[in-house]
């Protein structure tokens, strides 16, 4: 049985855009680079040709990977889920570190969507696991390499 891959609407849109770019822009560029490199003679010693072939291999692999993820995606529209004021997949959670008083917001997303720089954390991250099913004002404990960190849930948004 194939596992469903949880994804937000934004995550599936981003993957579709990447697939479209790879197929319609990158793939033709690479094919043209290979054609051009072939004109330069012996393919065994042709660095441009070897480089273009490596790019082609990477591009085709990524296309297959994205197509596989899209075919197994379980798209979750957070706006259409009953949430009972609890943290769920796709919710945006504002938390405060009870020791440092640092406030931060994270959106809980699928593994392929996670991007810490943009405050998108994977559903499988320890912090996400601690937050799931909790409510506003709950305290959660997250085990980290530096020890246990406590966070208080300040707000939950379903956007």
FENHU-V646816 format. One record per pair of residues at least 24 apart in sequence whose C-alpha atoms are under 10 Angstrom apart, sorted by the first residue. I is the first residue (numbers start at 0). GAP is how many residues later the second one is. Records with the same first field share a line. If there is no record, write none. Layout:
I = GAP + GAP
//
This chain:
1 = 70
2 = 69 + 70 + 71
3 = 65 + 66 + 67 + 68 + 69 + 70 + 71
4 = 63 + 64 + 65 + 66 + 67 + 68 + 69 + 70 + 105 + 106 + 107
5 = 63 + 66 + 67 + 68 + 69 + 70 + 83 + 84 + 103 + 104 + 105 + 106 + 107 + 117
6 = 62 + 63 + 65 + 66 + 67 + 68 + 69 + 70 + 82 + 83 + 101 + 102 + 103 + 104 + 105 + 106 + 116
7 = 65 + 66 + 67 + 68 + 69 + 70 + 81 + 82 + 83 + 100 + 101 + 102 + 105
8 = 65 + 66 + 67 + 68 + 69 + 81 + 100
9 = 65 + 66 + 67 + 80 + 99 + 103
10 = 62 + 64 + 65 + 98 + 99 + 100 + 101 + 102 + 103
11 = 54 + 57 + 58 + 61 + 62 + 63 + 64 + 98 + 100 + 101
12 = 57
13 = 99
14 = 51 + 52 + 54 + 55 + 97 + 98
15 = 50 + 51 + 54
17 = 44 + 45 + 48
18 = 40 + 43 + 44 + 45 + 46 + 47 + 48 + 51
19 = 43
20 = 42
21 = 37 + 38 + 40 + 41
22 = 36 + 37 + 40
25 = 29 + 30 + 33
26 = 28 + 29 + 32 + 33 + 36
27 = 28
28 = 27
29 = 24 + 25 + 26 + 27 + 29
30 = 24 + 25
65 = 46
68 = 43
72 = 37
73 = 36
74 = 35
75 = 33 + 34
76 = 81 + 82
77 = 79 + 80 + 81
78 = 78 + 79 + 80
79 = 78 + 79
80 = 77
81 = 76
82 = 50 + 75
83 = 49 + 51
84 = 48 + 49 + 50 + 51 + 70 + 71 + 72 + 73
85 = 45 + 46 + 47 + 48 + 49 + 50 + 70 + 71 + 72
86 = 41 + 43 + 44 + 45 + 46 + 47 + 48 + 49 + 66 + 68 + 69 + 70 + 71
87 = 35 + 40 + 41 + 43 + 44 + 45 + 46 + 47 + 68 + 69 + 70
88 = 33 + 34 + 39 + 42 + 43 + 44 + 69
89 = 30 + 31 + 32 + 33 + 67 + 68 + 69
90 = 41 + 65 + 66 + 67 + 68
91 = 27 + 28 + 29 + 63 + 64 + 65 + 66 + 67
92 = 35 + 38 + 42 + 43 + 60 + 61 + 62 + 63 + 64 + 65
93 = 42 + 57 + 58 + 59 + 60 + 61 + 62 + 63
94 = 36 + 41 + 42 + 43 + 44 + 45 + 55 + 56 + 57 + 58 + 59 + 60 + 61
95 = 43 + 54 + 55 + 56 + 57 + 58 + 59
96 = 42 + 43 + 52 + 53 + 54 + 55 + 56
97 = 41 + 42 + 51 + 52 + 53 + 54
98 = 50 + 51 + 52
99 = 49 + 50 + 51
100 = 50 + 51
101 = 49
102 = 48 + 49 + 50 + 51
103 = 50
104 = 48 + 49 + 50 + 51 + 52
105 = 50
106 = 49 + 50 + 51 + 52
107 = 24
126 = 24
//
